[in-house]
Amino acid sequence: MVDAHQTFVIVGGGLAGAKAAETLRSEGFTGRVILICDERDHPYERPPLSKGYLIGKDDRESVFVHEPAWYARADIELHLGQPAVHLDREAKSVRLGDGTRVHYDRLLLATGSEPRRLDIPGTGLAGVHHLRRLAHAERLRGVLASLGRDNGHLVIAGAGWIGLEVAAAARGYGAEVTVVEAEPTPLHTVLGPELGQLFTDLHAEHGVRFHFGARLTEITGHDGMVLAARTDDGEEHPAHDVLAAIGAAPRTALAEAAGLALVDRADGGGIAVDASLRTSDPDIYAAGDVAAAEHPWLGTRLRVEHWANALNSGPAAARAMLGQEVSYDRVPYFFSDQYDVGLEYSGWAPPGSYDQVVCRGDVGKREFVAFWLSEGRLLAGMNVNVWDVTDPLQKLIRSGTRLDPEALADPGVPLDSLIAP
């Protein structure tokens, strides 16, 4: 039972933490809600940082989850710019960077993830960037505009979603862009070689140069400024700025020091939680990027770093903290925008899990839906410049129905009609 004298603490000021706080209030919790944010900005959403805000289409205020005044109206106590540095499970308290100790009855860890760093010479130069926080996006937005004005060169390490979205933004400003990627295509482990090639072609048409099968080994510079980026095959690429987009790592230090169960890094890392998002401590929960949750119908532990997971797992954890029955079984979902291509991806199809990829529509025109199948069962689907199919795709994935590949490939067969009654 939860009563008005209890204190619920949320560590993490991203979308998951903010939506958890909102849910606690909307579900009727009248106790104290304390939200601890290590950034000075109010909680914000991250997709605009590599999309609308970065390209200059959206203003800064559009990224925030709630207007600042909302937190006071909802009686949410905010600690902005204060990292949580120590978790004492026995005393049930969190110590902040300024020495403040905050007691909790139940605790939610929504600490998110952080960019992986390049471990090579030259990363201390002023022109080396990462993209995870609003401050990063603000800086990078100015850098891209400057590169565009001066015909400058940006080298991007990594052809994942962030690397490709920043490449598109940089070309929109007029900057020269080279992407260095160890795999043979962009998004190779996510989409496979065939659909990865689609993104090679898309970006090449917009003037992006790719260097596949290579890794950065050194960033050279002079007087603190970047001059070039070298790769392990002996190539040297001119550069005025470099973006490290080689993935993200869950921020588990607080949980690890407190002795909570973690998932091995080789298996994706993160804080181990059950289907109700509860950790190995019954009074502590985890949500968002940092949570590696037991997925009820996928039958595996899954850690998802995308926006939809933060949006949905924060509220799910809040309801579990309130004692409600929760089984977090969302179909993983993400979206991306690059140039005139918009896409949505639903499902989970890691390398080796599928035996067939089927497409319906016109892949050449980039108006199609792709389906990843295993023994006829749909594992994942991606719609590219085709809309309003996410719901039937997710229903087909959940159903586990054996599907006819020819029917999937036929645009004349509605996806809804393939869902077993």
C-alpha positions as CSV (number, residue, x, y, z in Angstrom):
1,M,0.0,0.0,0.0
2,V,1.1,3.5,-0.8
3,D,0.2,6.5,1.5
4,A,0.6,10.2,1.5
5,H,3.5,10.1,3.9
6,Q,5.8,8.2,1.5
7,T,8.5,9.7,-0.6
8,F,9.2,8.5,-4.2
9,V,12.5,9.6,-5.7
10,I,13.4,9.5,-9.4
11,V,17.0,9.8,-10.4
12,G,17.3,10.9,-14.0
13,G,15.9,14.0,-15.7
14,G,15.1,12.6,-19.1
15,L,11.8,11.6,-20.7
16,A,11.5,8.4,-18.7
17,G,11.9,10.2,-15.4
18,A,9.6,13.1,-16.3
19,K,6.9,10.8,-17.5
20,A,7.2,8.6,-14.4
21,A,6.7,11.7,-12.2
22,E,3.7,12.8,-14.3
23,T,2.2,9.3,-14.0
24,L,2.6,9.2,-10.2
25,R,0.5,12.3,-9.9
26,S,-2.1,11.2,-12.6
27,E,-2.5,7.9,-10.7
28,G,-3.4,9.8,-7.5
29,F,-0.2,9.5,-5.5
30,T,-0.2,12.4,-3.0
31,G,3.2,11.8,-1.3
32,R,6.4,13.6,-2.0
33,V,7.9,13.2,-5.5
34,I,11.5,14.2,-5.9
35,L,13.1,14.3,-9.4
36,I,16.9,14.5,-9.4
37,C,18.5,15.8,-12.7
38,D,22.2,16.1,-13.2
39,E,21.6,18.7,-16.0
40,R,20.6,22.3,-15.3
41,D,17.9,22.1,-17.9
42,H,14.4,20.8,-17.2
43,P,13.7,17.3,-18.5
44,Y,13.7,17.2,-22.3
45,E,13.2,14.8,-25.2
46,R,16.3,13.6,-27.1
47,P,15.1,12.9,-30.7
48,P,15.0,16.6,-31.6
49,L,18.7,16.8,-30.7
50,S,19.6,15.0,-33.9
51,K,16.5,15.9,-35.9
52,G,14.3,19.0,-35.8
53,Y,16.3,21.1,-33.3
54,L,19.7,20.2,-34.9
55,I,18.6,21.2,-38.4
56,G,17.2,24.5,-37.2
57,K,13.5,23.6,-37.8
58,D,12.5,23.5,-34.1
59,D,13.3,26.0,-31.4
60,R,14.9,25.2,-28.1
61,E,11.7,25.3,-26.1
62,S,10.1,22.6,-28.2
63,V,12.3,19.9,-26.7
64,F,11.1,20.1,-23.1
65,V,8.7,17.4,-21.8
66,H,6.8,20.0,-19.7
67,E,6.9,23.7,-19.3
68,P,9.0,24.7,-16.2
69,A,5.9,25.9,-14.3
70,W,4.3,22.4,-14.6
71,Y,6.6,20.9,-12.0
72,A,5.5,23.4,-9.3
73,R,1.8,22.9,-10.2
74,A,2.2,19.1,-9.9
75,D,4.2,19.5,-6.7
76,I,7.2,17.8,-8.1
77,E,10.4,18.7,-6.2
78,L,13.2,19.3,-8.7
79,H,16.9,19.1,-8.0
80,L,18.4,20.5,-11.2
81,G,22.2,20.4,-11.9
82,Q,22.7,17.9,-9.1
83,P,24.1,14.5,-9.9
84,A,23.2,11.5,-7.6
85,V,26.6,10.3,-6.4
86,H,25.8,7.6,-3.9
87,L,23.0,5.2,-3.2
88,D,22.7,3.8,0.3
89,R,20.2,0.9,0.1
90,E,20.3,0.2,3.8
91,A,19.5,3.7,4.8
92,K,17.2,4.2,1.8
93,S,18.9,7.4,0.8
94,V,20.5,9.1,-2.2
95,R,23.4,11.5,-1.7
96,L,23.7,14.4,-4.2
97,G,26.8,16.1,-5.4
98,D,26.3,19.0,-3.0
99,G,26.1,16.7,0.0
100,T,22.3,16.7,0.3
101,R,20.8,13.4,1.4
102,V,17.4,12.5,0.1
103,H,15.4,9.7,1.7
104,Y,13.2,7.5,-0.4
105,D,10.5,4.9,0.3
106,R,10.7,3.8,-3.4
107,L,13.3,4.8,-5.9
108,L,13.3,4.8,-9.7
109,L,16.6,4.8,-11.6
110,A,16.2,6.5,-15.0
111,T,19.8,7.4,-15.4
112,G,19.9,6.8,-19.2
113,S,23.0,6.3,-21.2
114,E,26.1,8.2,-22.2
115,P,28.1,8.4,-25.5
116,R,30.8,5.9,-26.0
117,R,34.2,7.6,-26.3
118,L,36.8,7.2,-28.9
119,D,39.9,5.8,-27.3
120,I,42.5,7.3,-29.7
121,P,44.9,10.2,-29.7
122,G,43.5,13.6,-30.3
123,T,40.1,13.3,-28.7
124,G,40.9,16.3,-26.4
125,L,40.9,18.7,-29.4
126,A,38.3,21.4,-29.4
127,G,36.6,20.1,-32.5
128,V,35.8,16.6,-31.3
129,H,32.1,16.3,-30.4
130,H,29.5,13.9,-29.0
131,L,25.7,14.1,-29.2
132,R,23.7,13.1,-26.2
133,R,22.7,16.2,-24.3
134,L,21.0,19.5,-25.2
135,A,24.2,21.3,-24.6
136,H,25.9,19.0,-27.1
137,A,23.2,19.8,-29.7
138,E,23.4,23.5,-29.1
139,R,27.1,23.4,-29.7
140,L,26.9,21.1,-32.7
141,R,24.2,23.2,-34.3
142,G,26.5,26.2,-34.3
143,V,29.4,24.1,-35.6
144,L,27.4,22.7,-38.5
145,A,26.2,26.2,-39.5
146,S,29.8,27.4,-39.4
147,L,31.1,24.4,-41.4
148,G,28.4,25.1,-44.0
149,R,29.4,28.8,-44.4
150,D,33.1,28.0,-44.6
151,N,32.9,24.8,-46.8
152,G,34.3,22.9,-43.8
153,H,34.7,19.2,-43.3
154,L,33.0,17.0,-40.7
155,V,34.2,13.4,-40.1
156,I,31.7,11.2,-38.4
157,A,32.9,8.0,-36.7
158,G,30.0,5.5,-36.9
159,A,27.1,5.0,-39.4
160,G,24.4,4.2,-36.9
161,W,21.2,6.3,-36.5
162,I,22.9,9.2,-34.8
163,G,25.7,9.3,-37.2
164,L,23.4,9.2,-40.2
165,E,21.0,11.8,-38.9
166,V,23.8,14.2,-38.1
167,A,25.3,13.6,-41.6
168,A,21.9,14.6,-43.1
169,A,21.8,17.7,-40.9
170,A,25.4,18.7,-41.8
171,R,24.7,18.4,-45.5
172,G,21.6,20.5,-45.0
173,Y,23.9,23.3,-43.7
174,G,26.3,22.7,-46.6
175,A,29.1,21.0,-44.7
176,E,31.3,18.4,-46.4
177,V,30.8,15.0,-44.6
178,T,32.8,11.8,-44.4
179,V,31.4,8.9,-42.5
180,V,33.9,6.2,-41.2
181,E,32.3,2.9,-40.4
182,A,33.9,-0.5,-39.6
183,E,31.0,-2.5,-41.1
184,P,30.4,-2.8,-44.9
185,T,27.2,-0.8,-44.8
186,P,25.4,1.7,-42.5
187,L,23.2,0.1,-39.8
188,H,24.6,-3.3,-40.8
189,T,23.8,-5.1,-37.6
190,V,20.3,-3.5,-37.4
191,L,19.0,-3.8,-40.9
192,G,21.4,-6.2,-42.7
193,P,23.4,-5.6,-45.8
194,E,20.5,-5.1,-48.3
195,L,18.7,-2.4,-46.5
196,G,21.9,-0.9,-45.1
197,Q,22.9,-0.3,-48.8
198,L,19.7,1.8,-49.2
199,F,21.2,4.3,-46.7
200,T,24.5,4.3,-48.4
201,D,22.8,5.3,-51.6
202,L,20.6,7.8,-49.9
203,H,23.5,9.7,-48.3
204,A,25.7,9.4,-51.4
205,E,23.1,11.1,-53.4
206,H,23.3,14.0,-51.0
207,G,27.1,14.2,-51.2
208,V,28.1,12.2,-48.1
209,R,31.3,10.2,-48.6
210,F,31.6,6.8,-46.8
211,H,34.7,5.0,-45.8
212,F,33.7,1.4,-44.9
213,G,35.7,-1.3,-43.2
214,A,37.8,1.1,-41.2
215,R,38.1,2.7,-37.8
216,L,39.6,6.0,-36.7
217,T,43.0,5.6,-35.1
218,E,44.0,9.3,-34.6
219,I,42.7,12.8,-34.8
220,T,45.4,15.3,-35.7
221,G,45.4,19.0,-35.0
222,H,47.3,22.2,-34.4
223,D,46.9,24.8,-31.7
224,G,44.0,22.7,-30.3
225,M,42.1,22.6,-33.5
226,V,41.3,19.5,-35.6
227,L,43.1,19.1,-39.0
228,A,42.5,15.5,-40.0
229,A,41.3,12.1,-39.0
230,R,43.3,9.0,-39.7
231,T,42.0,5.4,-40.1
232,D,43.6,2.0,-39.5
233,D,44.0,1.4,-43.2
234,G,46.4,4.3,-43.6
235,E,43.9,6.8,-45.0
236,E,43.8,10.4,-43.8
237,H,40.6,12.5,-44.1
238,P,40.6,16.3,-43.9
239,A,38.5,17.5,-41.0
240,H,37.7,20.6,-39.1
241,D,35.4,18.8,-36.7
242,V,34.8,15.1,-35.7
243,L,31.7,13.6,-34.3
244,A,32.0,10.3,-32.3
245,A,28.8,8.4,-33.0
246,I,29.9,4.9,-32.0
247,G,27.0,4.1,-29.7
248,A,26.0,4.6,-26.1
249,A,26.6,2.8,-22.8
250,P,24.0,2.6,-19.9
251,R,24.9,4.7,-16.9
252,T,25.0,2.0,-14.3
253,A,27.7,3.3,-11.9
254,L,25.3,4.3,-9.2
255,A,23.5,1.0,-9.3
256,E,26.7,-1.0,-9.5
257,A,28.2,0.7,-6.5
258,A,25.0,0.0,-4.5
259,G,25.3,-3.7,-5.4
260,L,22.2,-4.0,-7.6
261,A,22.2,-6.9,-10.1
262,L,23.5,-5.8,-13.6
263,V,23.6,-7.4,-17.0
264,D,27.0,-8.3,-18.4
265,R,28.3,-5.7,-20.9
266,A,28.7,-8.5,-23.5
267,D,24.9,-9.0,-23.3
268,G,24.1,-5.3,-23.7
269,G,24.7,-4.1,-20.1
270,G,22.2,-2.2,-18.0
271,I,20.4,-2.7,-14.7
272,A,18.6,-6.1,-14.5
273,V,14.9,-5.7,-13.9
274,D,11.9,-8.1,-14.1
275,A,8.8,-7.6,-16.3
276,S,7.5,-5.0,-13.7
277,L,10.8,-3.1,-14.0
278,R,11.8,-4.0,-10.4
279,T,15.5,-4.4,-9.7
280,S,17.1,-6.9,-7.4
281,D,16.1,-4.6,-4.5
282,P,12.3,-4.7,-4.1
283,D,12.1,-0.9,-3.4
284,I,14.1,0.1,-6.4
285,Y,13.0,0.2,-10.1
286,A,14.7,1.1,-13.3
287,A,13.3,2.5,-16.6
288,G,14.5,3.9,-19.9
289,D,17.9,3.3,-21.5
290,V,19.4,1.9,-18.4
291,A,16.9,-0.9,-17.8
292,A,17.5,-4.4,-19.1
293,A,14.1,-5.9,-18.7
294,E,12.7,-9.5,-18.9
295,H,10.4,-9.2,-21.9
296,P,7.3,-11.4,-21.3
297,W,6.6,-12.6,-24.8
298,L,10.0,-12.2,-26.5
299,G,11.4,-14.6,-23.8
300,T,14.6,-12.7,-23.4
301,R,16.1,-9.8,-21.5
302,L,16.0,-6.6,-23.6
303,R,17.5,-3.2,-23.2
304,V,16.2,-0.5,-25.6
305,E,17.6,2.9,-26.0
306,H,14.9,4.5,-28.1
307,W,12.5,7.3,-27.4
308,A,9.4,5.1,-27.3
309,N,10.9,3.0,-24.5
310,A,11.6,6.0,-22.4
311,L,8.1,7.3,-23.1
312,N,6.4,4.1,-22.0
313,S,8.6,2.5,-19.5
314,G,8.7,5.5,-17.2
315,P,4.9,5.4,-16.6
316,A,5.0,1.6,-16.4
317,A,7.6,1.8,-13.6
318,A,5.6,4.5,-11.8
319,R,2.5,2.2,-11.7
320,A,4.6,-0.7,-10.5
321,M,6.0,1.5,-7.7
322,L,2.4,2.3,-6.7
323,G,1.7,-1.4,-6.3
324,Q,-0.2,-2.0,-9.5
325,E,0.2,-5.2,-11.6
326,V,2.6,-4.3,-14.4
327,S,4.0,-6.5,-17.2
328,Y,6.0,-4.3,-19.5
329,D,5.7,-6.0,-22.9
330,R,5.8,-3.2,-25.5
331,V,6.9,-4.0,-29.0
332,P,10.2,-2.0,-29.4
333,Y,9.7,0.9,-31.7
334,F,11.8,3.8,-33.1
335,F,11.8,6.3,-35.9
336,S,14.2,8.3,-38.0
337,D,14.2,11.2,-40.4
338,Q,17.0,11.7,-42.9
339,Y,16.5,14.2,-45.8
340,D,13.2,13.4,-47.4
341,V,13.1,9.9,-45.9
342,G,11.0,9.1,-42.8
343,L,10.8,5.7,-41.3
344,E,9.4,3.7,-38.4
345,Y,10.7,0.4,-37.2
346,S,8.8,-2.0,-34.9
347,G,10.0,-5.3,-33.4
348,W,13.3,-7.0,-32.6
349,A,15.3,-8.9,-35.2
350,P,19.0,-9.1,-34.1
351,P,21.6,-10.6,-36.4
352,G,21.0,-14.4,-36.9
353,S,17.4,-14.3,-35.7
354,Y,15.7,-14.1,-39.1
355,D,16.0,-16.2,-42.2
356,Q,14.1,-14.0,-44.7
357,V,13.6,-10.3,-45.5
358,V,10.5,-9.5,-47.6
359,C,9.6,-6.0,-49.1
360,R,6.4,-4.6,-50.4
361,G,6.3,-1.4,-52.4
362,D,9.0,0.3,-54.3
363,V,12.4,0.1,-52.6
364,G,14.0,2.1,-55.4
365,K,11.7,5.0,-54.7
366,R,12.1,4.5,-51.0
367,E,8.4,3.9,-50.5
368,F,8.1,0.5,-49.0
369,V,7.6,-1.8,-46.0
370,A,10.3,-4.3,-45.1
371,F,9.5,-7.5,-43.1
372,W,12.1,-9.6,-41.1
373,L,10.8,-13.2,-40.8
374,S,11.8,-16.3,-39.0
375,E,10.2,-19.5,-40.2
376,G,7.3,-17.3,-41.5
377,R,6.8,-15.4,-38.3
378,L,7.2,-11.7,-38.3
379,L,10.0,-10.5,-36.0
380,A,10.2,-6.8,-37.2
381,G,8.9,-4.5,-39.8
382,M,10.1,-1.1,-41.1
383,N,8.0,1.3,-43.1
384,V,9.8,3.8,-45.2
385,N,7.8,6.8,-46.4
386,V,4.7,4.6,-45.9
387,W,2.5,5.6,-43.1
388,D,-0.3,4.3,-40.8
389,V,1.0,0.7,-40.7
390,T,2.6,0.6,-37.3
391,D,-0.4,-0.7,-35.5
392,P,-1.0,-3.7,-37.9
393,L,2.7,-4.4,-38.0
394,Q,2.9,-4.6,-34.2
395,K,-0.2,-6.8,-34.1
396,L,1.3,-9.2,-36.6
397,I,4.5,-9.3,-34.6
398,R,2.6,-10.0,-31.4
399,S,0.4,-12.7,-33.0
400,G,3.3,-15.0,-33.9
401,T,1.2,-16.1,-36.9
402,R,3.0,-17.9,-39.8
403,L,2.6,-15.6,-42.7
404,D,2.7,-16.1,-46.5
405,P,5.7,-14.1,-47.8
406,E,3.9,-13.5,-51.1
407,A,1.0,-12.0,-49.3
408,L,3.3,-9.8,-47.3
409,A,5.0,-8.6,-50.5
410,D,1.7,-7.8,-52.2
411,P,0.6,-4.1,-51.6
412,G,-2.9,-5.2,-52.6
413,V,-3.2,-7.4,-49.4
414,P,-4.1,-5.2,-46.4
415,L,-1.9,-6.0,-43.5
416,D,-4.9,-6.1,-41.2
417,S,-6.3,-9.0,-43.2
418,L,-3.3,-11.2,-42.3
419,I,-3.9,-10.9,-38.5
420,A,-5.6,-14.0,-37.2
421,P,-9.0,-13.3,-35.6
